[in-house]
Amino acid sequence: MAAGKGSGADIAVKCAEMGGTMTIKTEDLLNSIMDSLDRITYIKAEDIPNIDLYMDQVTTFMESRLKRTTRNPGEDKILTKTMINNYAKNDLLPPPYKKKYSREHVMLLVFIYYYKGILSINDIQELLEPITRQFFGTKEAFNLETVYETAFGLERGQIDALKKDITEKFRTAKGTFQDAPEDSQEFLQIFSFICMLGFDVYLKKLLIEKMIDSFHEEGRGGKGKEAKAKDARESKETKAKDIKEVK
């Protein structure tokens, strides 16, 4: 999921001129997006240090590997000490052992880094808690590293599909606003393109939230509908019994 050098930066430069009179070359924009997608990679488990790290070392490692994925690489922070402490406080991350973080801690932090842009802290906790509970610190062959590598290993095929989808949306957007004023047409077509991408993100975010809610409903983080109904009946019966005893 982590983007390589130049991801986002080229696109930002292309889009910087979108105010006022349009000078952006839309074909150059599409080519820039495709080039950025080709450079995307992720932090492989084998690249994570095989020793426990102090917090400063964790933040330094994450900065070195993910800095170029940010919108403003010179300013944006990947992780801070406060962030990591808050993650541990909110049960997104197991506490460090003697102030040191394991490779598995780093893997969870990578997941959190990608999720935090689209999900709430509660949703991330709901999603990662079963993973952490079952696979963090296990001595079994199937462990957190297995989950991490499998999940991120799906990336390559997803990128190929994403490139096709983006190209189709781009071509569709190019066909819009044909009757708009000439000096605004190109900007409005880019606007159409952004709207389609934004709607896609919006729908996928809703789907993710719906699935996380289903985990909760099925009892992974709470109780299912039947259990809740049973609790409601028992509560009603208890209240009725209490009232009868008082009388």
C-alpha positions as CSV (number, residue, x, y, z in Angstrom):
1,M,0.0,0.0,0.0
2,A,2.9,2.4,0.6
3,A,3.7,4.5,-2.4
4,G,7.1,4.9,-3.8
5,K,9.0,8.1,-4.7
6,G,7.0,10.8,-6.2
7,S,3.6,9.3,-5.5
8,G,1.1,12.1,-5.2
9,A,3.7,14.8,-5.7
10,D,3.5,14.8,-9.5
11,I,-0.2,14.8,-9.4
12,A,-0.3,17.7,-6.9
13,V,1.9,19.7,-9.3
14,K,-0.4,18.9,-12.2
15,C,-3.5,20.0,-10.2
16,A,-1.9,23.1,-8.7
17,E,-2.9,25.1,-11.8
18,M,-6.5,24.2,-11.7
19,G,-7.8,27.5,-10.5
20,G,-8.7,30.3,-12.9
21,T,-7.7,29.7,-16.5
22,M,-6.9,26.0,-17.1
23,T,-3.4,25.3,-18.3
24,I,-3.3,21.6,-17.0
25,K,-2.8,18.9,-19.6
26,T,-5.3,16.2,-18.8
27,E,-3.4,13.5,-20.7
28,D,-0.3,14.4,-18.7
29,L,-2.3,14.1,-15.5
30,L,-3.5,10.6,-16.4
31,N,0.1,9.5,-17.3
32,S,1.3,11.0,-14.0
33,I,-1.3,9.0,-12.1
34,M,-0.3,5.8,-13.9
35,D,3.4,6.4,-13.2
36,S,2.7,6.9,-9.5
37,L,0.7,3.7,-9.3
38,D,3.5,1.8,-10.9
39,R,5.8,3.0,-8.1
40,I,3.6,1.8,-5.3
41,T,5.0,-0.8,-3.0
42,Y,4.6,-1.7,0.6
43,I,6.8,-2.3,3.6
44,K,7.6,-6.0,3.4
45,A,7.8,-7.9,6.7
46,E,11.3,-8.9,5.9
47,D,12.3,-5.2,5.7
48,I,11.1,-4.6,9.3
49,P,14.1,-4.8,11.8
50,N,14.3,-8.1,13.5
51,I,15.0,-6.5,16.8
52,D,12.8,-4.7,19.3
53,L,12.9,-0.9,18.9
54,Y,12.5,2.1,21.2
55,M,9.8,4.5,20.2
56,D,12.3,7.0,18.6
57,Q,13.6,4.1,16.4
58,V,10.0,3.1,15.5
59,T,9.1,6.7,14.4
60,T,12.4,7.0,12.5
61,F,11.8,3.7,10.6
62,M,8.2,4.6,9.7
63,E,9.3,8.1,8.5
64,S,12.0,6.6,6.4
65,R,9.7,4.1,4.7
66,L,6.4,6.1,4.4
67,K,7.4,9.7,4.2
68,R,7.1,9.8,0.4
69,T,3.5,8.6,0.6
70,T,2.3,11.9,2.3
71,R,0.8,14.8,0.5
72,N,3.5,17.2,1.8
73,P,6.6,15.1,2.5
74,G,8.5,18.1,3.9
75,E,5.9,18.8,6.5
76,D,3.5,15.9,7.2
77,K,4.3,13.5,10.0
78,I,3.8,9.7,9.6
79,L,3.8,8.9,13.3
80,T,4.6,10.8,16.5
81,K,5.1,9.6,20.1
82,T,1.8,11.1,21.0
83,M,0.0,9.1,18.2
84,I,1.6,5.8,19.3
85,N,0.7,6.5,23.0
86,N,-2.9,7.2,22.0
87,Y,-3.0,4.0,19.9
88,A,-1.9,2.0,22.9
89,K,-4.3,3.9,25.2
90,N,-7.2,3.1,22.8
91,D,-6.2,-0.6,22.6
92,L,-5.2,-0.4,19.0
93,L,-1.7,-1.4,19.9
94,P,-0.5,-3.8,22.7
95,P,1.7,-2.1,25.2
96,P,5.5,-2.2,24.6
97,Y,7.7,-4.6,26.5
98,K,10.2,-2.7,28.6
99,K,9.6,0.4,26.4
100,K,10.5,-1.5,23.3
101,Y,8.3,-2.4,20.3
102,S,8.5,-5.7,18.4
103,R,8.3,-6.3,14.6
104,E,4.6,-7.1,15.2
105,H,4.0,-3.7,16.8
106,V,5.4,-2.2,13.6
107,M,3.2,-4.3,11.4
108,L,0.1,-3.1,13.4
109,L,1.3,0.5,13.1
110,V,1.5,0.1,9.3
111,F,-2.1,-1.2,9.2
112,I,-3.2,1.7,11.5
113,Y,-1.4,4.2,9.2
114,Y,-3.4,3.3,6.2
115,Y,-6.7,2.9,8.1
116,K,-6.6,6.2,10.0
117,G,-7.2,8.2,6.9
118,I,-10.7,6.6,6.3
119,L,-11.8,5.0,9.6
120,S,-12.4,6.2,13.2
121,I,-10.3,5.1,16.0
122,N,-13.2,2.9,17.3
123,D,-13.5,1.2,13.9
124,I,-9.8,0.5,13.7
125,Q,-9.9,-0.9,17.2
126,E,-12.9,-3.1,16.2
127,L,-11.1,-4.3,13.1
128,L,-7.7,-5.0,14.6
129,E,-8.7,-6.4,18.0
130,P,-9.5,-9.9,16.8
131,I,-6.3,-10.0,14.8
132,T,-4.2,-8.8,17.7
133,R,-5.9,-11.1,20.2
134,Q,-5.5,-14.2,18.1
135,F,-2.2,-13.7,16.3
136,F,0.0,-11.1,18.1
137,G,2.9,-12.8,20.0
138,T,1.9,-16.3,19.0
139,K,4.6,-19.0,18.5
140,E,2.5,-20.7,15.9
141,A,3.5,-20.9,12.3
142,F,0.4,-18.9,11.3
143,N,1.0,-15.6,13.0
144,L,0.6,-11.9,12.6
145,E,3.4,-11.8,10.0
146,T,1.3,-14.3,7.9
147,V,-1.7,-12.0,8.1
148,Y,0.4,-9.0,7.3
149,E,2.1,-10.5,4.2
150,T,-1.1,-12.0,2.9
151,A,-3.1,-8.8,3.2
152,F,-0.5,-6.6,1.6
153,G,0.5,-9.2,-0.9
154,L,-2.9,-8.6,-2.6
155,E,-1.7,-5.2,-3.6
156,R,-0.2,-5.9,-7.0
157,G,-3.4,-7.3,-8.5
158,Q,-5.4,-4.5,-7.0
159,I,-3.2,-1.9,-8.5
160,D,-3.6,-3.4,-12.0
161,A,-7.4,-3.4,-11.6
162,L,-7.3,0.1,-10.2
163,K,-5.3,1.4,-13.2
164,K,-8.0,0.1,-15.5
165,D,-10.8,1.6,-13.4
166,I,-9.1,5.0,-13.2
167,T,-8.5,5.0,-16.9
168,E,-12.2,4.3,-17.6
169,K,-13.3,7.0,-15.2
170,F,-10.8,9.5,-16.8
171,R,-12.2,8.8,-20.3
172,T,-15.7,9.2,-19.0
173,A,-14.9,12.5,-17.4
174,K,-13.3,13.7,-20.6
175,G,-16.6,13.3,-22.3
176,T,-18.5,15.6,-19.9
177,F,-19.1,19.4,-20.1
178,Q,-18.7,19.5,-23.9
179,D,-21.1,22.5,-24.0
180,A,-19.2,24.4,-21.2
181,P,-17.3,27.7,-21.9
182,E,-14.0,26.8,-23.5
183,D,-11.9,28.4,-20.8
184,S,-13.7,26.3,-18.1
185,Q,-14.2,23.0,-19.9
186,E,-11.0,21.3,-18.9
187,F,-11.3,22.3,-15.2
188,L,-14.9,21.0,-15.2
189,Q,-13.8,17.7,-16.7
190,I,-11.1,17.3,-14.0
191,F,-13.8,18.1,-11.5
192,S,-16.0,15.3,-12.9
193,F,-13.0,13.0,-12.6
194,I,-12.5,13.9,-9.0
195,C,-16.2,13.5,-8.3
196,M,-16.2,10.0,-9.6
197,L,-13.1,9.0,-7.7
198,G,-14.6,10.7,-4.5
199,F,-17.9,8.8,-4.9
200,D,-16.0,5.6,-5.3
201,V,-14.1,6.2,-2.0
202,Y,-17.3,7.3,-0.3
203,L,-19.1,4.0,-1.2
204,K,-16.1,1.8,-0.3
205,K,-15.9,3.6,3.1
206,L,-19.6,2.9,3.7
207,L,-19.0,-0.8,2.8
208,I,-16.1,-1.0,5.2
209,E,-18.0,0.6,8.0
210,K,-21.0,-1.8,7.3
211,M,-18.7,-4.8,7.6
212,I,-17.2,-3.6,10.8
213,D,-20.6,-3.0,12.2
214,S,-21.5,-6.6,11.3
215,F,-18.5,-7.8,13.3
216,H,-19.9,-6.0,16.3
217,E,-23.4,-7.3,15.7
218,E,-22.2,-10.9,15.4
219,G,-20.6,-10.7,18.8
220,R,-17.0,-10.1,18.0
221,G,-17.1,-6.8,19.7
222,G,-20.6,-7.0,21.2
223,K,-23.7,-9.1,20.9
224,G,-25.8,-10.4,18.0
225,K,-29.4,-9.5,17.5
226,E,-30.7,-12.7,19.1
227,A,-28.5,-12.2,22.2
228,K,-29.6,-8.5,22.5
229,A,-33.2,-9.5,22.2
230,K,-32.7,-12.2,24.9
231,D,-31.0,-9.6,27.2
232,A,-33.9,-7.2,26.6
233,R,-36.5,-10.0,27.6
234,E,-34.5,-10.9,30.7
235,S,-34.1,-7.3,31.7
236,K,-37.9,-6.8,31.3
237,E,-38.6,-9.9,33.4
238,T,-36.2,-8.9,36.1
239,K,-37.7,-5.4,36.3
240,A,-41.2,-7.0,36.6
241,K,-40.0,-9.3,39.3
242,D,-38.4,-6.5,41.2
243,I,-41.6,-4.4,41.0
244,K,-43.7,-7.4,42.2
245,E,-41.3,-8.0,45.2
246,V,-41.5,-4.3,46.2
247,K,-45.3,-4.5,46.2
